Amino acid sequence: MKPIAMIAALLLGSVATPLLAQAAPPPMDGPGREGPADRGGGRMGGRAFASLSEAGQATMREAMQAAAGDRTEDRAKVKASRDKMLDVLAADRLDTAALKRAMDEERALSSATQERRQAAMYAGFTKLSVADRKAFVVEAKQIRDRMQDRMDNWRERRGQRRNR
């Protein structure tokens, strides 16, 4: 996950999404769409959070890297727990206890990942100067608003396609 997406996820308070209620995210780039660099997003040290001091940018870059952890391993564990849910659901007889255990496992894995991310970001935030914290807030709100606009536009385009 890119740092900008991680921040957006933290800001939007994302947690585990329901197993089968997931929709595809809107495309980030493509014809007629601006790219991450054009939006002011992208890597730390580039345009994202450019209003932070160099020390503030370095602090947040380290925090975001720590927050990311081993994404491949995290995704594999969540996938395995979701596969367990699907196996239970595919059975002729629904074992509700097994389904509950698989769902609890998926929630625990997702919660542990979220807790690790928040702990890393907390550690980074506590090291920022007042000026860097305030600059971070301004830019984080801008990122959140851009992401919300993008999601709204995607939902609108998706709805228009369905009505054709």
DSSP file with accessible surface (Angstrom, degrees, kcal/mol):
  #  RESIDUE AA STRUCTURE BP1 BP2  ACC     N-H-->O    O-->H-N    N-H-->O    O-->H-N    TCO  KAPPA ALPHA  PHI   PSI    X-CA   Y-CA   Z-CA
    1    1 A M              0   0   78      0, 0.0    70,-0.1     0, 0.0    67,-0.0   0.000 360.0 360.0 360.0 132.7    0.0    0.0    0.0
    2    2 A K     >  -     0   0  112      1,-0.1     4,-2.5     4,-0.0     3,-0.2  -0.396 360.0-114.3 -68.8 151.0    1.4    3.4   -0.9
    3    3 A P  H  > S+     0   0   38      0, 0.0     4,-2.6     0, 0.0     5,-0.2   0.888 116.9  54.3 -54.9 -38.3    1.9    5.8    2.0
    4    4 A I  H  > S+     0   0   23     38,-0.3     4,-2.3     1,-0.2     5,-0.1   0.917 109.7  46.5 -65.3 -40.0   -0.8    8.1    0.7
    5    5 A A  H  > S+     0   0   32     -3,-0.2     4,-2.6     2,-0.2    -1,-0.2   0.881 110.8  53.6 -68.6 -36.3   -3.3    5.2    0.5
    6    6 A M  H  X S+     0   0    2     -4,-2.5     4,-2.6     2,-0.2    -2,-0.2   0.931 109.3  47.9 -63.7 -44.3   -2.4    4.2    4.0
    7    7 A I  H  X S+     0   0    3     -4,-2.6     4,-3.1     1,-0.2     5,-0.2   0.939 111.9  49.8 -61.3 -45.9   -3.0    7.7    5.3
    8    8 A A  H  X S+     0   0    0     -4,-2.3     4,-2.4     1,-0.2    -1,-0.2   0.917 110.7  50.1 -59.8 -42.4   -6.3    7.8    3.6
    9    9 A A  H  <>S+     0   0   18     -4,-2.6     5,-2.6     1,-0.2     4,-0.4   0.919 112.7  46.4 -63.0 -42.7   -7.3    4.4    5.0
   10   10 A L  H ><5S+     0   0   32     -4,-2.6     3,-1.0     1,-0.2    -2,-0.2   0.918 113.4  49.4 -64.7 -42.4   -6.3    5.5    8.5
   11   11 A L  H 3<5S+     0   0   74     -4,-3.1    -1,-0.2     1,-0.3    -2,-0.2   0.848 110.4  49.5 -66.5 -35.3   -8.2    8.8    8.1
   12   12 A L  T 3<5S-     0   0   81     -4,-2.4    -1,-0.3    -5,-0.2    -2,-0.2   0.467 111.6-122.1 -83.8  -0.7  -11.3    7.1    6.8
   13   13 A G  T < 5 -     0   0   48     -3,-1.0    -3,-0.2    -4,-0.4    -2,-0.1   0.880  41.4-171.7  67.6  37.8  -11.2    4.7    9.8
   14   14 A S      < +     0   0   46     -5,-2.6     2,-0.3    -6,-0.1    -1,-0.2  -0.347  12.5 166.0 -69.2 143.2  -11.1    1.6    7.6
   15   15 A V        -     0   0  110      1,-0.1    96,-0.0    -2,-0.0    92,-0.0  -0.779  52.1 -41.9-136.4-174.9  -11.4   -1.7    9.2
   16   16 A A        -     0   0   36     -2,-0.3    -1,-0.1    91,-0.2     3,-0.1  -0.231  59.8-137.8 -55.7 136.1  -12.0   -5.2    7.7
   17   17 A T        -     0   0   68      1,-0.1     5,-0.1     2,-0.1    -1,-0.1  -0.634  33.3 -84.9 -92.9 153.7  -14.6   -5.1    5.0
   18   18 A P    >   -     0   0   86      0, 0.0     3,-0.5     0, 0.0    -1,-0.1  -0.260  43.3-114.3 -57.9 146.1  -17.3   -7.8    4.9
   19   19 A L  T 3  S+     0   0   35      1,-0.2     3,-0.3     2,-0.1    -2,-0.1   0.891 106.0  19.3 -50.0 -54.7  -16.1  -10.9    3.0
   20   20 A L  T 3  S+     0   0  132      1,-0.2    -1,-0.2     3,-0.0    -3,-0.0   0.397 107.3  78.8-105.3   4.8  -18.4  -10.8    0.0
   21   21 A A    <   +     0   0   75     -3,-0.5     2,-0.4     2,-0.1    -1,-0.2   0.074  64.4 123.9-101.1  23.7  -19.6   -7.2    0.0
   22   22 A Q        -     0   0   94     -3,-0.3     2,-0.3    -4,-0.1    -3,-0.0  -0.711  42.1-162.8 -90.8 135.4  -16.4   -5.8   -1.5
   23   23 A A        -     0   0   54     -2,-0.4    -2,-0.1     1,-0.0    -3,-0.0  -0.792  33.6 -93.9-107.9 156.0  -16.5   -3.7   -4.7
   24   24 A A        -     0   0   70     -2,-0.3    -1,-0.0     1,-0.1     0, 0.0  -0.421  44.6-115.5 -66.9 139.9  -13.6   -2.9   -6.9
   25   25 A P        -     0   0  103      0, 0.0    -1,-0.1     0, 0.0     3,-0.1  -0.365  37.9 -91.8 -72.4 159.6  -11.9    0.4   -6.1
   26   26 A P        -     0   0   10      0, 0.0     2,-0.1     0, 0.0   125,-0.1  -0.362  50.8 -93.3 -68.6 151.3  -11.9    3.1   -8.7
   27   27 A P        -     0   0   56      0, 0.0     3,-0.1     0, 0.0   127,-0.0  -0.402  27.3-150.4 -64.8 140.2   -9.0    3.2  -11.0
   28   28 A M  S    S+     0   0   76      1,-0.1     2,-0.3    -3,-0.1   122,-0.0   0.823  76.0  12.6 -78.7 -36.8   -6.2    5.5   -9.9
   29   29 A D  S    S+     0   0   74      6,-0.1     5,-0.1     7,-0.0    -1,-0.1  -0.897  73.7 112.4-135.4 167.0   -4.9    6.4  -13.3
   30   30 A G  B >   -A   33   0A  30      3,-0.6     3,-2.5    -2,-0.3     0, 0.0  -0.890  68.0 -23.5 152.0 180.0   -6.0    6.1  -16.9
   31   31 A P  T 3  S+     0   0  127      0, 0.0     3,-0.1     0, 0.0    -2,-0.0  -0.291 130.2   8.0 -56.9 129.3   -7.2    8.1  -19.9
   32   32 A G  T 3  S+     0   0   94      1,-0.2     2,-0.4     0, 0.0    -3,-0.0   0.526 109.7 105.7  78.1   5.1   -8.6   11.4  -18.8
   33   33 A R  B <  S-A   30   0A  93     -3,-2.5    -3,-0.6     0, 0.0    -1,-0.2  -0.931  71.2-120.0-118.0 145.4   -7.5   10.9  -15.2
   34   34 A E        -     0   0  105     -2,-0.4     0, 0.0    -5,-0.1     0, 0.0  -0.460  29.0-125.1 -78.9 151.4   -4.7   12.6  -13.4
   35   35 A G     >  -     0   0   15     -2,-0.1     4,-1.6    -6,-0.1     3,-0.3  -0.374  31.6 -93.5 -88.8 173.5   -1.9   10.4  -12.0
   36   36 A P  T  4>S+     0   0   24      0, 0.0     5,-2.2     0, 0.0     4,-0.5   0.886 125.9  52.1 -56.1 -40.1   -0.6   10.4   -8.4
   37   37 A A  T >45S+     0   0   57      1,-0.2     3,-0.8     2,-0.2    -3,-0.0   0.886 108.4  51.5 -66.3 -34.5    2.1   12.9   -9.2
   38   38 A D  T 345S+     0   0  115     -3,-0.3    -1,-0.2     1,-0.2    -4,-0.1   0.804 107.8  52.7 -70.5 -28.8   -0.5   15.3  -10.7
   39   39 A R  T 3<5S-     0   0   28     -4,-1.6    -1,-0.2    -3,-0.2    -2,-0.2   0.507 118.3-109.3 -83.1  -7.1   -2.7   15.0   -7.6
   40   40 A G  T < 5S+     0   0   21     -3,-0.8    -3,-0.2    -4,-0.5    10,-0.2   0.573  85.6 113.8  87.5   7.5    0.1   15.9   -5.3
   41   41 A G      < +     0   0    9     -5,-2.2     6,-0.5    -6,-0.2     7,-0.3  -0.028  30.0  85.6 -93.5-158.7    0.2   12.4   -4.0
   42   42 A G  S    S+     0   0   14      5,-0.1   -38,-0.3     4,-0.1     3,-0.1  -0.710  78.5   2.3 105.1-152.5    2.8    9.8   -4.4
   43   43 A R  S > >S-     0   0  204     -2,-0.3     3,-1.9     1,-0.1     5,-0.8  -0.325  74.2-101.2 -77.0 151.7    5.9    9.1   -2.3
   44   44 A M  B 3 5S+b   48   0B  15      1,-0.3    -1,-0.1     3,-0.1     5,-0.1  -0.397 113.5  37.4 -62.9 145.9    7.0   10.9    0.8
   45   45 A G  T 3 5S+     0   0   45      3,-0.7    -1,-0.3     1,-0.2     4,-0.1   0.200 109.7  76.2  90.1 -17.5    9.7   13.4   -0.1
   46   46 A G  T < 5S-     0   0   43     -3,-1.9    -1,-0.2     2,-0.2    -4,-0.1   0.399 120.2 -51.7 -89.4-124.2    7.9   14.0   -3.4
   47   47 A R  T > 5S+     0   0  149     -6,-0.5     3,-1.5    -3,-0.1     2,-0.3   0.712 106.8 100.9 -91.3 -22.2    4.8   16.2   -3.3
   48   48 A A  B 3 <S-b   44   0B   2     -5,-0.8    -3,-0.7    -7,-0.3    -2,-0.2  -0.503 105.2  -7.0 -68.6 127.9    2.9   14.4   -0.6
   49   49 A F  T >  S+     0   0    1     -2,-0.3     3,-1.6    -9,-0.2    -1,-0.3   0.813  85.0 153.0  56.7  35.3    3.3   16.3    2.7
   50   50 A A  T <   +     0   0   53     -3,-1.5    -2,-0.1     1,-0.3    -1,-0.1   0.716  61.8  68.4 -66.8 -20.1    5.8   18.6    1.1
   51   51 A S  T 3  S+     0   0   72     -4,-0.2    -1,-0.3    84,-0.1     2,-0.1   0.617  82.3  92.4 -78.9  -8.6    4.8   21.3    3.6
   52   52 A L  S <  S-     0   0    6     -3,-1.6    80,-0.1    83,-0.1    81,-0.0  -0.496  89.9-100.8 -76.3 154.3    6.4   19.3    6.4
   53   53 A S     >  -     0   0   54     -2,-0.1     4,-2.9     1,-0.1     5,-0.2  -0.200  36.8-102.7 -64.5 165.5   10.0   20.0    7.3
   54   54 A E  H  > S+     0   0  170      1,-0.2     4,-2.4     2,-0.2     5,-0.2   0.915 126.5  49.8 -58.7 -40.1   12.6   17.6    6.0
   55   55 A A  H  > S+     0   0   69      2,-0.2     4,-2.5     1,-0.2    -1,-0.2   0.911 110.6  49.8 -65.2 -40.0   12.8   16.1    9.4
   56   56 A G  H  > S+     0   0    1      2,-0.2     4,-2.5     1,-0.2     5,-0.2   0.907 110.5  49.7 -64.5 -41.8    9.0   15.8    9.6
   57   57 A Q  H  X S+     0   0   25     -4,-2.9     4,-2.6     2,-0.2    -2,-0.2   0.927 111.5  48.8 -62.6 -42.8    8.9   14.1    6.2
   58   58 A A  H  X S+     0   0   27     -4,-2.4     4,-2.5    -5,-0.2    -2,-0.2   0.919 111.0  50.8 -63.9 -41.6   11.6   11.7    7.3
   59   59 A T  H  X S+     0   0   27     -4,-2.5     4,-2.3     1,-0.2    -2,-0.2   0.936 113.9  43.4 -60.7 -46.9    9.7   10.9   10.5
   60   60 A M  H  X S+     0   0    0     -4,-2.5     4,-2.7     2,-0.2     5,-0.2   0.869 110.7  55.2 -71.6 -33.3    6.5   10.2    8.7
   61   61 A R  H  X S+     0   0   88     -4,-2.6     4,-2.2    -5,-0.2    -1,-0.2   0.948 110.9  45.9 -62.2 -44.4    8.2    8.2    6.0
   62   62 A E  H  X S+     0   0  116     -4,-2.5     4,-2.4     1,-0.2    -2,-0.2   0.913 112.8  50.1 -63.7 -42.4    9.7    6.0    8.7
   63   63 A A  H  X S+     0   0    8     -4,-2.3     4,-2.6     1,-0.2    -1,-0.2   0.917 111.3  48.3 -63.5 -42.1    6.3    5.7   10.5
   64   64 A M  H  X S+     0   0    3     -4,-2.7     4,-1.7     2,-0.2    -1,-0.2   0.878 110.8  50.6 -68.0 -36.0    4.5    4.7    7.3
   65   65 A Q  H  X S+     0   0  130     -4,-2.2     4,-1.1    -5,-0.2    -1,-0.2   0.920 112.9  46.2 -66.6 -40.9    7.2    2.1    6.4
   66   66 A A  H  < S+     0   0   59     -4,-2.4     3,-0.3     1,-0.2    -2,-0.2   0.897 111.0  53.6 -66.4 -37.5    6.8    0.7    9.9
   67   67 A A  H  < S+     0   0    0     -4,-2.6    -1,-0.2     1,-0.2    -2,-0.2   0.835 101.4  60.2 -65.5 -32.6    3.0    0.8    9.6
   68   68 A A  H  < S+     0   0   10     -4,-1.7    -1,-0.2    -5,-0.2    -2,-0.2   0.875  79.0 167.3 -66.5 -35.8    3.2   -1.1    6.4
   69   69 A G     <  -     0   0   41     -4,-1.1     2,-1.2    -3,-0.3     3,-0.2  -0.191  63.5 -24.9  56.2-149.8    4.8   -4.2    8.0
   70   70 A D     >  +     0   0   81      1,-0.2     4,-2.5     2,-0.1     5,-0.2  -0.749  67.7 177.8 -97.1  88.4    4.9   -7.3    5.9
   71   71 A R  H  > S+     0   0   88     -2,-1.2     4,-2.8     1,-0.2     5,-0.2   0.863  76.6  56.1 -62.5 -36.3    1.9   -6.6    3.6
   72   72 A T  H  > S+     0   0  101      2,-0.2     4,-2.2     1,-0.2    -1,-0.2   0.942 111.1  43.4 -63.3 -45.7    2.4   -9.8    1.6
   73   73 A E  H  > S+     0   0   91      2,-0.2     4,-2.3     1,-0.2    -2,-0.2   0.922 113.9  51.4 -66.1 -42.3    2.2  -12.0    4.8
   74   74 A D  H  X S+     0   0   24     -4,-2.5     4,-2.3     1,-0.2     5,-0.2   0.932 111.5  47.0 -59.9 -47.3   -0.7  -10.0    6.2
   75   75 A R  H  X S+     0   0  147     -4,-2.8     4,-2.8     1,-0.2    -1,-0.2   0.893 110.5  52.9 -62.7 -39.5   -2.7  -10.4    2.9
   76   76 A A  H  X S+     0   0   58     -4,-2.2     4,-2.4    -5,-0.2    -1,-0.2   0.905 109.7  48.3 -63.9 -40.7   -1.9  -14.1    2.8
   77   77 A K  H  X S+     0   0   94     -4,-2.3     4,-2.2     2,-0.2    -2,-0.2   0.919 113.6  45.9 -66.3 -43.7   -3.2  -14.6    6.3
   78   78 A V  H  X S+     0   0   18     -4,-2.3     4,-2.5     2,-0.2     5,-0.2   0.921 112.0  52.1 -65.3 -41.8   -6.4  -12.7    5.6
   79   79 A K  H  X S+     0   0  128     -4,-2.8     4,-2.7     1,-0.2    -2,-0.2   0.928 108.8  50.8 -59.1 -43.8   -6.9  -14.6    2.4
   80   80 A A  H  X S+     0   0   47     -4,-2.4     4,-2.0     1,-0.2    -1,-0.2   0.915 110.4  48.7 -62.4 -40.6   -6.5  -17.9    4.2
   81   81 A S  H  X S+     0   0    0     -4,-2.2     4,-1.7     1,-0.2    -1,-0.2   0.895 112.1  48.9 -68.7 -34.8   -9.1  -16.9    6.8
   82   82 A R  H  X S+     0   0   54     -4,-2.5     4,-2.4     2,-0.2    -2,-0.2   0.880 107.6  54.9 -70.3 -35.9  -11.5  -15.8    4.0
   83   83 A D  H  X S+     0   0   59     -4,-2.7     4,-2.6     1,-0.2    -1,-0.2   0.886 105.1  54.0 -62.1 -37.9  -10.9  -19.1    2.2
   84   84 A K  H  X S+     0   0   97     -4,-2.0     4,-2.4     2,-0.2    -1,-0.2   0.922 107.8  50.1 -60.3 -43.1  -11.9  -20.9    5.4
   85   85 A M  H  X S+     0   0    3     -4,-1.7     4,-2.6     1,-0.2    -2,-0.2   0.927 110.9  48.8 -60.6 -43.9  -15.1  -18.9    5.4
   86   86 A L  H  X S+     0   0   69     -4,-2.4     4,-1.9     1,-0.2    -1,-0.2   0.890 109.3  52.3 -64.9 -38.6  -15.8  -19.9    1.8
   87   87 A D  H  X S+     0   0  114     -4,-2.6     4,-0.8     2,-0.2    -1,-0.2   0.916 110.9  47.5 -62.0 -43.7  -15.1  -23.5    2.5
   88   88 A V  H >< S+     0   0   24     -4,-2.4     3,-0.8     1,-0.2     7,-0.3   0.928 113.0  48.7 -63.2 -43.2  -17.6  -23.5    5.4
   89   89 A L  H 3< S+     0   0   78     -4,-2.6    -1,-0.2     1,-0.2    -2,-0.2   0.808 106.7  57.1 -67.1 -28.8  -20.2  -21.7    3.2
   90   90 A A  H 3< S+     0   0   82     -4,-1.9    -1,-0.2    -5,-0.2    -2,-0.2   0.667  85.0 103.9 -78.5 -14.5  -19.6  -24.2    0.4
   91   91 A A  S << S-     0   0   52     -3,-0.8     3,-0.0    -4,-0.8    -3,-0.0  -0.262  79.8-123.6 -67.9 153.1  -20.5  -27.2    2.5
   92   92 A D  S    S+     0   0  178      1,-0.2     2,-0.5     2,-0.0    -1,-0.1   0.885 103.8  44.5 -62.6 -38.8  -23.9  -28.9    2.2
   93   93 A R  S    S-     0   0  201      2,-0.0     2,-0.6    -5,-0.0    -1,-0.2  -0.934  91.7-127.9-111.2 124.5  -24.6  -28.3    5.9
   94   94 A L        -     0   0   86     -2,-0.5     2,-1.1     1,-0.1     3,-0.1  -0.611  13.4-156.0 -75.1 117.7  -23.7  -24.9    7.3
   95   95 A D     >  -     0   0   71     -2,-0.6     4,-2.4    -7,-0.3     5,-0.2  -0.800  10.7-174.1 -92.2  94.4  -21.5  -25.2   10.4
   96   96 A T  H  > S+     0   0   99     -2,-1.1     4,-2.6     1,-0.2    -1,-0.2   0.843  80.5  55.1 -64.4 -32.4  -22.3  -21.9   12.0
   97   97 A A  H  > S+     0   0   48      2,-0.2     4,-2.4     1,-0.2    -1,-0.2   0.925 110.3  45.8 -66.3 -43.3  -19.7  -22.4   14.8
   98   98 A A  H  > S+     0   0   16      2,-0.2     4,-2.5     1,-0.2    -2,-0.2   0.891 112.5  51.5 -65.9 -38.7  -16.9  -22.9   12.2
   99   99 A L  H  X S+     0   0   31     -4,-2.4     4,-2.6     2,-0.2     5,-0.2   0.937 110.0  49.0 -62.8 -44.3  -18.2  -19.9   10.2
  100  100 A K  H  X S+     0   0  118     -4,-2.6     4,-2.8     1,-0.2    -2,-0.2   0.920 111.1  50.0 -62.1 -42.8  -18.1  -17.8   13.3
  101  101 A R  H  X S+     0   0  150     -4,-2.4     4,-2.5     2,-0.2    -1,-0.2   0.922 111.8  47.9 -62.0 -44.7  -14.5  -19.0   14.1
  102  102 A A  H  X S+     0   0    4     -4,-2.5     4,-2.2     2,-0.2    -1,-0.2   0.907 113.6  47.3 -64.0 -40.4  -13.3  -18.2   10.6
  103  103 A M  H  X S+     0   0   85     -4,-2.6     4,-2.4     2,-0.2    -2,-0.2   0.904 111.7  50.4 -68.2 -39.5  -15.0  -14.7   10.7
  104  104 A D  H  X S+     0   0   53     -4,-2.8     4,-2.6    -5,-0.2    -2,-0.2   0.896 109.8  51.7 -63.3 -40.1  -13.5  -14.0   14.2
  105  105 A E  H  X S+     0   0   66     -4,-2.5     4,-2.5     2,-0.2    -2,-0.2   0.931 109.9  48.4 -62.1 -45.2  -10.1  -15.1   12.8
  106  106 A E  H  X S+     0   0   15     -4,-2.2     4,-2.5     1,-0.2     5,-0.2   0.930 112.6  48.2 -62.7 -43.3  -10.4  -12.7    9.9
  107  107 A R  H  X S+     0   0  124     -4,-2.4     4,-2.9     1,-0.2    -1,-0.2   0.921 111.1  50.9 -63.3 -42.0  -11.5   -9.8   12.1
  108  108 A A  H  X S+     0   0   59     -4,-2.6     4,-2.5     2,-0.2    -2,-0.2   0.912 111.2  47.9 -63.3 -42.6   -8.6  -10.5   14.6
  109  109 A L  H  X S+     0   0   41     -4,-2.5     4,-2.0     2,-0.2    -1,-0.2   0.930 114.4  45.9 -63.1 -45.1   -6.0  -10.5   11.7
  110  110 A S  H  X S+     0   0   23     -4,-2.5     4,-2.4    -5,-0.2    -2,-0.2   0.908 113.2  50.0 -65.0 -40.9   -7.4   -7.3   10.3
  111  111 A S  H  X S+     0   0   51     -4,-2.9     4,-2.9    -5,-0.2    -2,-0.2   0.902 108.5  52.2 -65.1 -40.9   -7.6   -5.7   13.8
  112  112 A A  H  X S+     0   0   54     -4,-2.5     4,-2.4     2,-0.2    -1,-0.2   0.910 110.4  48.5 -62.5 -40.8   -4.0   -6.6   14.5
  113  113 A T  H  X S+     0   0   17     -4,-2.0     4,-2.4     2,-0.2    -2,-0.2   0.939 113.0  47.5 -63.8 -45.2   -2.8   -5.1   11.2
  114  114 A Q  H  X S+     0   0   21     -4,-2.4     4,-2.7     1,-0.2    -2,-0.2   0.911 111.2  51.1 -63.2 -41.8   -4.8   -1.9   12.0
  115  115 A E  H  X S+     0   0  130     -4,-2.9     4,-2.5     2,-0.2    -1,-0.2   0.915 110.0  49.6 -63.4 -41.5   -3.4   -1.7   15.5
  116  116 A R  H  X S+     0   0   79     -4,-2.4     4,-2.3     2,-0.2    -2,-0.2   0.928 112.2  48.3 -62.2 -44.2    0.2   -2.1   14.2
  117  117 A R  H  X S+     0   0   35     -4,-2.4     4,-2.5     1,-0.2     5,-0.2   0.932 112.8  47.2 -62.3 -46.1   -0.4    0.7   11.7
  118  118 A Q  H  X S+     0   0  104     -4,-2.7     4,-2.9     1,-0.2    -1,-0.2   0.898 110.6  52.0 -64.8 -39.0   -1.9    3.0   14.3
  119  119 A A  H  X S+     0   0   62     -4,-2.5     4,-2.3    -5,-0.2    -1,-0.2   0.919 111.6  46.8 -63.3 -42.2    0.9    2.3   16.8
  120  120 A A  H  X S+     0   0   16     -4,-2.3     4,-2.0     2,-0.2    -2,-0.2   0.923 114.7  46.1 -66.0 -42.1    3.5    3.2   14.1
  121  121 A M  H  X S+     0   0    4     -4,-2.5     4,-3.2     2,-0.2     5,-0.2   0.915 110.5  53.9 -68.1 -39.5    1.7    6.3   13.1
  122  122 A Y  H  X S+     0   0  164     -4,-2.9     4,-2.3     1,-0.2    -2,-0.2   0.941 107.9  50.2 -57.3 -46.9    1.2    7.3   16.7
  123  123 A A  H  X S+     0   0   39     -4,-2.3     4,-0.6     1,-0.2    -1,-0.2   0.900 113.2  46.5 -59.9 -41.3    4.9    7.0   17.3
  124  124 A G  H >X S+     0   0    3     -4,-2.0     3,-1.2     1,-0.2     4,-0.6   0.930 110.2  52.1 -66.0 -45.5    5.6    9.2   14.2
  125  125 A F  H >< S+     0   0   71     -4,-3.2     3,-1.1     1,-0.3    -2,-0.2   0.876 104.2  57.1 -59.5 -38.5    3.0   11.8   15.2
  126  126 A T  H 3< S+     0   0   85     -4,-2.3    -1,-0.3     1,-0.2    -2,-0.2   0.703 105.0  52.9 -69.1 -16.3    4.5   12.2   18.7
  127  127 A K  H << S+     0   0  139     -3,-1.2    -1,-0.2    -4,-0.6    -2,-0.2   0.568  88.7 101.5 -92.4 -10.7    7.9   13.1   17.1
  128  128 A L  S << S-     0   0   13     -3,-1.1     2,-0.0    -4,-0.6   -72,-0.0  -0.450  74.0-118.4 -76.7 148.7    6.5   15.9   14.9
  129  129 A S     >  -     0   0   60     -2,-0.1     4,-2.7     1,-0.1     5,-0.2  -0.299  33.1-103.8 -71.3 166.3    6.9   19.5   15.7
  130  130 A V  H  > S+     0   0   79      1,-0.2     4,-2.5     2,-0.2     5,-0.2   0.931 123.8  50.3 -58.3 -45.7    3.8   21.6   16.2
  131  131 A A  H  > S+     0   0   69      1,-0.2     4,-2.4     2,-0.2    -1,-0.2   0.911 111.5  47.7 -61.6 -42.3    4.3   23.2   12.8
  132  132 A D  H  > S+     0   0   11      2,-0.2     4,-2.7     1,-0.2    -1,-0.2   0.893 110.5  51.8 -67.8 -38.2    4.7   19.8   11.1
  133  133 A R  H  X S+     0   0  116     -4,-2.7     4,-2.3     2,-0.2    -2,-0.2   0.939 111.9  46.4 -62.1 -43.9    1.6   18.3   12.9
  134  134 A K  H  X S+     0   0  144     -4,-2.5     4,-2.1     1,-0.2    -2,-0.2   0.912 113.3  48.7 -66.6 -40.3   -0.5   21.3   11.7
  135  135 A A  H  X S+     0   0   17     -4,-2.4     4,-2.4    -5,-0.2     5,-0.2   0.903 110.1  52.9 -64.5 -39.7    0.9   20.9    8.1
  136  136 A F  H  X S+     0   0   13     -4,-2.7     4,-3.1     1,-0.2     5,-0.2   0.925 107.8  50.9 -60.2 -45.2    0.2   17.2    8.2
  137  137 A V  H  X S+     0   0   68     -4,-2.3     4,-2.4     2,-0.2     5,-0.2   0.934 109.8  49.5 -60.3 -45.9   -3.4   17.8    9.2
  138  138 A V  H  X S+     0   0   81     -4,-2.1     4,-1.8     1,-0.2    -1,-0.2   0.951 116.5  41.1 -59.5 -49.5   -4.0   20.3    6.4
  139  139 A E  H  X S+     0   0   23     -4,-2.4     4,-2.6     1,-0.2    -1,-0.2   0.888 112.1  55.1 -69.5 -36.8   -2.5   17.9    3.8
  140  140 A A  H  X S+     0   0    4     -4,-3.1     4,-2.7    -5,-0.2    -1,-0.2   0.909 108.1  49.6 -63.0 -39.2   -4.2   14.9    5.3
  141  141 A K  H  X S+     0   0  106     -4,-2.4     4,-2.6    -5,-0.2    -1,-0.2   0.900 110.5  50.6 -65.6 -38.7   -7.6   16.6    5.0
  142  142 A Q  H  X S+     0   0   95     -4,-1.8     4,-2.5    -5,-0.2    -2,-0.2   0.920 111.6  47.5 -64.2 -42.4   -6.9   17.5    1.4
  143  143 A I  H  X S+     0   0   10     -4,-2.6     4,-2.6     2,-0.2    -2,-0.2   0.932 111.9  50.2 -63.2 -45.8   -5.9   13.9    0.6
  144  144 A R  H  X S+     0   0   91     -4,-2.7     4,-2.6     1,-0.2    -2,-0.2   0.928 111.6  48.1 -58.4 -44.6   -9.1   12.6    2.4
  145  145 A D  H  X S+     0   0   79     -4,-2.6     4,-2.6     2,-0.2    -1,-0.2   0.902 111.2  49.8 -66.4 -39.7  -11.2   15.1    0.4
  146  146 A R  H  X S+     0   0   74     -4,-2.5     4,-2.5     2,-0.2    -1,-0.2   0.918 112.1  48.6 -63.8 -41.4   -9.6   14.1   -2.9
  147  147 A M  H  X S+     0   0   38     -4,-2.6     4,-2.6     2,-0.2    -2,-0.2   0.924 111.2  49.6 -65.9 -40.9  -10.1   10.4   -2.2
  148  148 A Q  H  X S+     0   0   74     -4,-2.6     4,-2.8     1,-0.2    -2,-0.2   0.923 111.1  49.6 -63.8 -41.9  -13.8   11.0   -1.2
  149  149 A D  H  X S+     0   0   93     -4,-2.6     4,-2.7     2,-0.2    -1,-0.2   0.919 111.0  49.9 -60.9 -43.3  -14.3   13.0   -4.5
  150  150 A R  H  X S+     0   0   43     -4,-2.5     4,-2.4     2,-0.2    -2,-0.2   0.922 112.1  47.2 -63.0 -42.7  -12.7   10.2   -6.5
  151  151 A M  H  X S+     0   0   42     -4,-2.6     4,-2.8     2,-0.2    -2,-0.2   0.914 111.9  50.4 -65.5 -41.8  -14.9    7.6   -4.8
  152  152 A D  H  X S+     0   0   69     -4,-2.8     4,-2.3     1,-0.2    -2,-0.2   0.927 112.1  47.4 -61.3 -43.9  -18.0    9.7   -5.3
  153  153 A N  H  X S+     0   0   81     -4,-2.7     4,-2.7     2,-0.2     5,-0.2   0.902 112.0  50.3 -63.8 -40.9  -17.1   10.1   -9.0
  154  154 A W  H  X S+     0   0   21     -4,-2.4     4,-2.7     2,-0.2    -2,-0.2   0.937 111.0  48.2 -63.3 -45.5  -16.5    6.4   -9.3
  155  155 A R  H  X S+     0   0  126     -4,-2.8     4,-2.4     2,-0.2    -1,-0.2   0.890 112.1  50.2 -62.6 -39.6  -19.8    5.5   -7.7
  156  156 A E  H  X S+     0   0  118     -4,-2.3     4,-2.2    -5,-0.2    -2,-0.2   0.943 112.8  45.4 -64.5 -46.3  -21.6    8.0  -10.0
  157  157 A R  H  X S+     0   0   69     -4,-2.7     4,-2.0     1,-0.2    -2,-0.2   0.905 112.8  51.8 -63.1 -39.8  -19.9    6.5  -13.1
  158  158 A R  H  X S+     0   0   72     -4,-2.7     4,-1.6    -5,-0.2    -1,-0.2   0.910 109.9  48.9 -63.3 -42.1  -20.7    3.0  -11.9
  159  159 A G  H  X S+     0   0   27     -4,-2.4     4,-1.2     1,-0.2    -1,-0.2   0.883 109.1  52.6 -65.7 -37.4  -24.4    3.9  -11.4
  160  160 A Q  H  < S+     0   0   93     -4,-2.2     4,-0.3     1,-0.2    -1,-0.2   0.887 107.3  52.2 -66.8 -37.5  -24.6    5.4  -14.9
  161  161 A R  H >< S+     0   0  129     -4,-2.0     3,-0.9     1,-0.2    -1,-0.2   0.870 107.9  51.7 -65.6 -37.0  -23.2    2.3  -16.4
  162  162 A R  H 3< S+     0   0  170     -4,-1.6    -1,-0.2     1,-0.2    -2,-0.2   0.781 105.6  55.8 -69.5 -28.8  -25.8    0.2  -14.6
  163  163 A N  T 3<        0   0  140     -4,-1.2    -1,-0.2    -3,-0.2    -2,-0.2   0.436 360.0 360.0 -85.1  -0.7  -28.6    2.4  -15.9
  164  164 A R    <         0   0  227     -3,-0.9    -3,-0.0    -4,-0.3    -4,-0.0  -0.356 360.0 360.0 -79.6 360.0  -27.7    1.9  -19.6
